[in-house]
Amino acid sequence: MDPRSRRSRESLREAVLDLADRKPIADVTVSAICVSAGVTRDTFYRHAEGPVQLLADALAAEIDAAKEILPPTAVIADRERSLLAHVRRRSSVYRGAMHPLLAAPIRSNLEESIRSALVSWAETHPHIVPTEFVEPSAMRIAAAYAAAGTVGAIEQWLREDDDDIDRAVGLILAASPQWWLR
């Protein structure tokens, strides 16, 4: 991506995050994002389909950045804590994207991030995987189930307005199949 496009994308992401921090994403308009980012509508639509998709992309970029700073040896609890720290830092944005569940693109990005991390975890720790899940398609089912449950737990955590990350991590891990944690 050329530098000008990269700057536009970053300006758009910052603008949507700022606006979604102050009001529900359903109330954020393309025009408001463009004014805040200092770009045209044409530029907006070269980078996003709409405000919700742009917000989902901005949040996914932050999650990816948070994952990159974790050491490869980080355990699941550390990865979960990193994800929940991001969600807590952006709690008003996530709450503003819930009606009553997270907007589909945001929910999908969270699930995909968790799903891919779990599959990678299983691939790098094959000794923890029960025989029922050794087959790749079975592992994808197990990871999808765990990811959807984790996102559901995050949604409930946001509804509870609870900022205790360690408690939330503990509850999510306690509800998870124990073989993931071996």
RANORGI-V370942 format. One record per pair of residues at least 6 apart in sequence whose C-alpha atoms are under 6 Angstrom apart, sorted by sequence separation. I is the first residue (numbers start at 1). J is the second residue. D is the distance in whole Angstrom. If there is no record, write none. Layout:
BEGIN
((I/J/D) (I/J/D))
END
This chain:
BEGIN
((34/40/6) (48/54/5) (97/103/6) (133/139/5) (16/33/6) (15/33/6) (15/36/6) (15/37/5) (12/37/5) (118/143/6) (11/37/5) (115/143/5) (115/144/6) (115/147/5) (114/147/5) (111/147/5) (111/148/6) (16/55/6) (13/58/5) (56/105/6) (56/106/5) (128/179/6) (128/182/6) (21/92/5) (25/96/6) (21/93/5) (24/96/4) (25/97/6) (20/93/5))
END
